[in-house]
Amino acid sequence: MYFFLRVLSLLDISTATVVVPKMLGTLQSGDRSISSLGCVTQLYCVVFLAATEWYLLAAMAYDRYVAVSSPLRYSAIMSPRACLSLVLLCCCSGQVVSVVQTAWVFSLSLCGPRRINYFFCDIPPLILLSCTDTWLYERQLISATVLVIFTPFCLILLSYTCIISSILKISSAESRHKTFSTCSSHLTVVTLYCASGTLIYLQPKSRNSQDAKKILALIYTTVIPTLNPLIYSLRNKEVKEVLIRVMAVLMKK
């Protein structure tokens, strides 16, 4: 579990690093320009990190399923090699999605003033600049959204259906609560990601919802990655005990 949490933290830090520094620089200097290469790089990184994180959340759900359903065989099934293989598979899948989406977006013909009504380079505002018919690309983007968001989400639901079934078989109410509490933080993160990501990418060319999409994108790329460490840490008994000890030491000083 902690191995996957370390990888998740790295993805969250990377996501915020891709978006926030440029956004803060723009707010401070007033310079809203970005080079073509910078835009390509930013879009590639955002899509890669988002897709990889979705696949990682599915892998974490499977990890929780094994821990709850087969605790005695957990170490054998989720060996370090198996965990590393799952993470590498998530990264490779995210890489494929990112390369395809980035190449497709920048193959579109752009016309008029190259200004995007957004705070970073993302797919919905970029395709609004196209002067060609984007119907085929929009259908492809919806298919990619289903592949990247709904497929892992369905796997997560399946894992948690099996987890809940196993928890209900536990006779002790205290044990049931303790077991489910290890999964609640993961479910919280999945719900936040699914809601914001779906609303952003299922209607990519809707001009009427651009302001709402900017708010959702801000939540998706900055707020949720910032909250993830808090969500997971404050639900962890060991972390809370260490935090209490540190606070006690600081108060004595």
N, C-alpha and C positions, 0 to 999 in steps of 0.2 A: 504493500500500500504506500509506504513512504517513498519507494523508488518512483512510482507513478506520480506522487505528489511533487517530487522534485522536478520531474519533467514538466508537469503542468505549470509549476511556478516559473520555470525557464521560458515556457511559451508565453505566459502572461506578461513577464518582464519584457520579452522581445516585442510583443504586440504593442505595448505602451511606448516602447522605445521607437518603434517605426512611426507612430502617429504623433505623440505628444510633443517631442522637441520641435518639429517643424511647425506645429500649431502654435506653440508658445512663442517661437521666433517670429511668426507672422503677426501675432497680437502685439508683440513688443516693438517691432520695427515698422509694421505697416506694409511691408513688402509681401504681396500676396502671390508673387510669381513662383513657379517651379519649372525646372527644366524638363524636357521630354524624357531624358534618361532617369531623372529623379522620380517622375510620375510613374514610369514603367517599373522602376525598382520598388517604389512604395506599394503599388498595386500587387505586384508579385509577392512581396513579403506578407502583406495583409491577408491575401487569399491563402497562401501557403500555411501561415500560422493558424488561421481560422479553421481550415479544413483538417489540419493535423490535430488541432485541439478537439474537434468533434470526434475523430476516430479514437483519440486517446480516452475521451470520456466513455466511449463504448468499451474499450479495453479495461478501464477501471471498473465498469459495471460487471464485466465478466470476472474480474479479480474478486469483487465483493461476493459474487454468486458462489465462487469456489470456496471462499473463506467461510461462508455461512452454511453451504450445503455439504461440503466435504472438508471439514476442518482438519481431520487427521491426515488427509492426503494433500493438504494445501501446499506444503513445502515441496512435495514431489511434483505436483502439477505446475505450480507457479514458481518454478526454479528461476534463478538469476538469468539463465540462458533464455528461458521462455519469455520472461519479462522484457529482456533486451530485444528479442525477436519481434515482440508485439509493438514495441516503440519504433523500431526500424520500419516495420510494415506501415505504421501510422504515418511516419515521415515520408516514406516513398509514395504512399497514396496522396498525401497532401501536395507533394512535389508535382505529381502528374496533373492533378486538378489545377494547380496554380499555373503551370506552364501552358496548359490548354486554354484556360480562361484569359490569361494575359495576352497570349499570341492572338486569340480571336478578337479581343477588344481592340487592340491596336492595329488590326488588319482592316478595321472599318474606316471608311473615308470620312474625315472630319471637315466641316465647313463652317464659315462664319467666325465670329470672335471665339477664341479658344478659352472660354471662361467656364469653370464648373461651379455650380452653386452648392459647394460642399467645403469641408475643412480638410479633406485629404483626397487622394486619387482613389476612387472606388468605381465599381462597375456601373451602377445606376446613373450617376451624373455624367459619366464618360459617354455612354451610348446615346444620351440626349443630344450630344454634339454631332452625331452622325447625320450626314445628308443623304444617306442611302437607306434602303428598306432594311430594318433590323429584325424583321419578324422571325427569320430563321434563328438568329442569335438569341432572341428572347426565349424561344422555345427550348433552345439548347441550355440556356441559363436556368430555366425552370427545371429541366432534367438534371442539371448539375446540382441544383439546390436539393432536389429529392435525394440524389445520390449522397451528397455530403451531409445533409441535416437529417432527413427523414429515415434513411437506412440505418445510421447509427442510433437514432432515437428509437426505432422499432426494436433494435437489438437490446437497447437499454431497458425498454419496457418489458421485453421477454425475460431478461435477466432478473428484473425486479419482481416480475410475476412469480418466478421460481423462488426468489429470495423470500417473498412474503409467504408463499406456501410453506417453505421450510420453517420460517419464524412461527407460524401458527401452530406448528407441531410441537413447539417447545412448551413444556408444562408450566414453568415458572414465569409469572408476569414480569418480574424484575429482569430475568434473562432475556425475555422478548424485547423489553424496552431497551436494554443495553445493546442487543444485537442490531435493532433497527436504528438506534442513534448513530451507529457507525456509517449508515448509508444516507442519513437525512441530508447531510451537507452536500453530498454528490447530487442528490435529487434536486436540491435548491439551485445549484449551478446549472444543471441540465435544463431546468425549466426557464431560467433567465436567458440562456443562450438560444434555446429553441424559439421562444417568443420573439425576441428581437431580430434574430437572423432570418426567420421566416417572413416577417413583415417587410424587411428590407429587400429581399431578393426575389420574392414571388411576383412582385409587380415592378419590374425594373424601370419601365418607361412611363410611370405615372407621374406627370408633372404636378398634379394637385397635392401630392403627398410628400413633396421634397422636403418641406420644413420638418414634418414629422419624422421622415427618414434620417434627417441630420441628427435629431435628438436620439433616435434609436441607434444610429451609428456611433454616437458619442458614448452611449451606454455600452454598446457591444465592444468597442475598442479601448475604452479607458476606464469606465466605471466598474464593469464586471471583472476585468483583470486585476483591478485594485482591491475589489471586495473578496475575490477568491481566497487569498491567504487568510483573511479574517474569518470567512465562512468556515474554512476547514480547520483553522487553528483553534477558534473558540469553541468548536464542537469536540475538540480532542482533550481528554481528561489530563493527559501528561503535560500538554502545552499549557493548560490552565493552571496546573499546579506549579509549573516553573514560573509562569507569569506572576502568580501570587507571591512566590518566594522572592522574586526580583523586586516587586513593588514593596514588599516588607523591608528588604535591605535598603532600598532607596529612601523610604520613609524614616528609617533609623538614622540615616546620614543627614 
